[in-house]
Amino acid sequence: MKQPLTGVDFSAYLKAFGHLVRFPALIVAPLLMTVVGVLVQQIFGNSGGVLGGITGGIAGLLVFLLDSFGFGVAMIIADDIWRHGKGSFENGWEEGKRRGGGILLAAIGFNFILFVAGYAGSLIGPLAIVLIAAAAFFFIYTIAAAAIGGIPGGAALQVSLERARANPVPTLVLLIVTLVVYVFLGTLFVPVQISALLQPYNFTGTTIIDSLISAVTRAIALSYVALVTAKVYSDLSFGRRNS
């Protein structure tokens, strides 16, 4: 029987760092997908004019779907780690492929909601970020529901909405950690700092190299977020308190 989650398990956020070091298999799928995403951007993102806008939009969606699939596979592995103390890339990848359709449908639904929130927000100016944050808050468990719960794509949105509404505090903490680790550190701050450090050695300065550095940092950040999201989602859904 499902047990309600009370409070926030802050220890899980600390333990996740140790799991990330002990189980490098977590990083493989996100890294593979982010690197493929770099190639997609190089192929489709260099056109100019109207065509460039169209292909750039397609590339952006493909990159999001690739990242989402890698994220889903990492969460499957992470769930095994929390429950059994071990996880393998092979099992996670096979399970991810089996649930791939649901994961991608869930990702498309999540992306569409964020797009609508962003578009609606652009019409009202300063409140845009509020709408996007609200959408991310309520649907943050969408991909977890598809990857871990095996819930079909569309229904995963409803499951996420229910979990977030019933458990606002753990969800808010997860959202803040996700924004700090993935958006700020993994996507913005760390890759810029690494590029700056390597620049005197002529290792950076080209779009492809800088993009690959960003791909690596995003993959590591995404793997950590997969660990904590899997833990919180499992606690909310099944009442588990695993180490």
C-alpha positions in Angstrom: 0.0 0.0 0.0 1.3 3.4 -0.9 2.6 5.5 2.0 2.4 9.2 1.8 5.7 11.1 1.7 6.2 13.4 4.6 8.9 16.1 4.6 12.0 16.1 2.4 14.6 13.4 2.4 17.6 15.7 2.1 20.0 12.8 2.8 19.1 11.4 -0.6 20.5 14.5 -2.3 23.8 13.9 -0.6 23.8 10.2 -1.2 23.2 10.8 -4.9 26.7 12.3 -5.2 28.2 9.1 -3.9 26.1 7.0 -6.2 27.1 9.1 -9.2 30.8 8.3 -8.4 30.2 4.6 -7.6 28.0 3.9 -10.6 29.5 5.5 -13.8 26.9 3.5 -15.8 24.5 6.2 -14.9 26.3 8.7 -17.1 26.6 6.5 -20.2 23.1 7.0 -21.7 22.9 10.8 -21.0 26.4 11.3 -22.4 25.7 9.3 -25.5 22.5 11.2 -26.2 24.0 14.6 -25.5 26.9 13.9 -27.9 24.5 12.7 -30.6 22.6 15.9 -29.9 25.7 17.9 -30.7 26.0 16.2 -34.1 22.3 16.9 -34.7 22.8 20.6 -34.0 25.8 20.6 -36.3 23.9 19.0 -39.1 20.6 20.9 -38.8 21.5 24.1 -37.0 23.8 25.8 -39.5 21.3 26.9 -42.2 20.4 30.5 -42.5 17.2 32.4 -43.2 13.8 30.9 -42.9 15.1 27.4 -43.5 17.6 27.9 -40.7 14.7 28.8 -38.4 12.8 25.6 -39.3 15.7 23.3 -39.2 16.9 24.9 -35.9 13.5 24.3 -34.4 13.6 20.7 -35.5 17.1 20.3 -34.2 16.1 21.7 -30.8 13.2 19.3 -30.5 15.4 16.3 -31.5 18.0 17.3 -28.9 15.3 17.6 -26.2 14.0 14.1 -27.1 17.5 12.6 -27.1 18.2 14.2 -23.7 14.9 12.9 -22.4 15.6 9.4 -23.5 19.0 9.4 -21.9 17.4 10.9 -18.8 14.8 8.1 -18.8 17.4 5.4 -19.1 19.5 7.0 -16.3 16.4 7.0 -14.1 15.8 3.4 -14.7 19.3 2.6 -13.6 19.0 5.0 -10.7 15.8 3.3 -9.5 17.7 0.0 -9.5 20.5 1.5 -7.5 18.2 3.0 -4.9 16.2 -0.3 -4.6 18.9 -2.9 -5.0 22.2 -1.1 -4.4 23.3 -1.9 -7.9 22.5 -1.0 -11.5 23.9 -1.8 -15.0 23.8 0.1 -18.2 22.8 -3.0 -20.1 19.6 -3.6 -18.1 18.8 0.1 -18.1 19.3 0.4 -21.8 17.1 -2.6 -22.6 14.4 -1.5 -20.3 14.7 2.0 -21.7 14.2 0.7 -25.3 11.2 -1.3 -24.2 9.6 1.8 -22.7 11.1 4.2 -25.2 7.8 5.0 -26.9 6.2 6.0 -23.6 9.3 8.1 -22.6 9.4 10.0 -25.9 5.6 10.6 -25.8 5.9 11.9 -22.3 8.8 14.1 -23.3 6.8 15.5 -26.2 3.9 16.3 -23.9 6.2 17.9 -21.4 8.0 20.0 -24.1 4.6 21.1 -25.5 3.4 22.3 -22.1 6.6 24.2 -21.5 6.3 25.8 -25.0 2.7 26.8 -24.3 3.7 28.2 -20.9 6.5 30.2 -22.5 4.3 31.5 -25.4 1.5 32.5 -23.0 4.1 34.1 -20.7 5.6 36.1 -23.6 2.2 37.8 -24.1 2.1 39.1 -20.5 5.8 40.0 -20.2 7.4 39.7 -16.8 5.3 36.8 -15.7 6.7 34.5 -18.4 9.2 32.9 -16.1 6.5 32.3 -13.5 4.4 30.4 -15.9 7.3 28.3 -17.1 8.4 27.6 -13.6 4.8 26.5 -12.7 4.6 24.2 -15.7 8.0 22.7 -14.8 6.8 22.3 -11.1 3.6 20.4 -12.0 5.0 18.2 -14.7 8.5 17.5 -13.4 7.7 13.8 -12.8 6.4 13.2 -16.3 9.4 11.4 -17.7 9.9 9.5 -14.5 6.4 8.2 -14.6 7.0 6.9 -18.1 10.5 5.5 -17.4 10.1 4.1 -13.9 6.4 3.6 -13.7 5.9 2.4 -17.3 2.9 4.7 -17.6 1.9 5.6 -21.2 3.1 9.1 -22.4 -0.2 11.0 -22.0 -1.1 9.5 -18.7 2.3 10.3 -17.4 1.4 14.0 -17.5 -1.6 13.4 -15.2 0.4 11.3 -12.8 3.0 14.0 -12.5 0.3 16.6 -11.9 -1.2 14.5 -9.1 2.2 13.8 -7.4 3.2 17.5 -7.5 -0.2 18.8 -6.2 -0.2 16.3 -3.4 3.4 16.9 -2.4 4.4 20.5 -3.0 7.4 20.8 -0.7 9.4 17.8 -2.0 8.5 18.8 -5.5 9.6 22.4 -5.0 13.0 21.2 -3.5 13.5 18.9 -6.5 12.7 21.7 -8.9 15.2 24.0 -7.3 17.9 21.4 -7.2 17.2 20.6 -10.9 17.5 24.2 -11.9 20.7 24.8 -10.0 22.5 21.6 -11.0 21.3 21.1 -14.6 20.3 24.5 -15.9 22.8 26.7 -14.0 25.8 24.5 -13.3 25.6 21.8 -16.0 24.4 24.0 -18.9 25.6 27.6 -18.2 28.4 28.0 -15.6 30.6 25.0 -15.6 31.1 24.6 -19.4 31.9 28.2 -19.7 34.5 28.0 -17.0 36.1 24.9 -18.5 36.2 26.5 -21.9 37.9 29.6 -20.4 40.5 27.4 -18.6 41.3 25.5 -21.8 41.4 28.4 -24.1 45.1 29.3 -23.6 45.9 25.8 -24.8 43.9 26.2 -28.0 41.6 23.3 -27.0 38.5 25.5 -27.3 37.2 28.3 -29.4 35.4 26.3 -32.0 31.7 25.6 -31.9 32.0 21.8 -32.0 34.6 21.6 -29.1 32.6 24.0 -26.9 29.5 22.1 -27.7 31.1 18.8 -26.7 32.3 20.3 -23.4 28.8 21.4 -22.7 27.5 17.9 -23.7 29.7 16.3 -21.1 28.8 18.7 -18.3 25.1 18.4 -19.1 25.3 14.6 -19.1 26.9 14.6 -15.7 24.4 17.0 -14.3 21.5 15.1 -15.9 22.7 11.9 -14.3 22.6 13.5 -10.9 19.1 14.9 -11.5 18.1 11.4 -12.7 19.2 10.0 -9.4 17.3 12.4 -7.2 14.2 12.5 -9.4 14.0 8.7 -9.4 14.3 8.7 -5.6 11.6 11.4 -5.0 9.2 9.9 -7.6 9.6 6.4 -6.1 9.0 7.8 -2.6 5.9 9.7 -3.7 4.5 6.7 -5.7 5.5 3.7 -3.6 6.4 5.0 -0.2 9.9 3.7 -0.5 12.8 4.9 1.7 15.8 3.3 0.1 19.4 4.1 0.6 
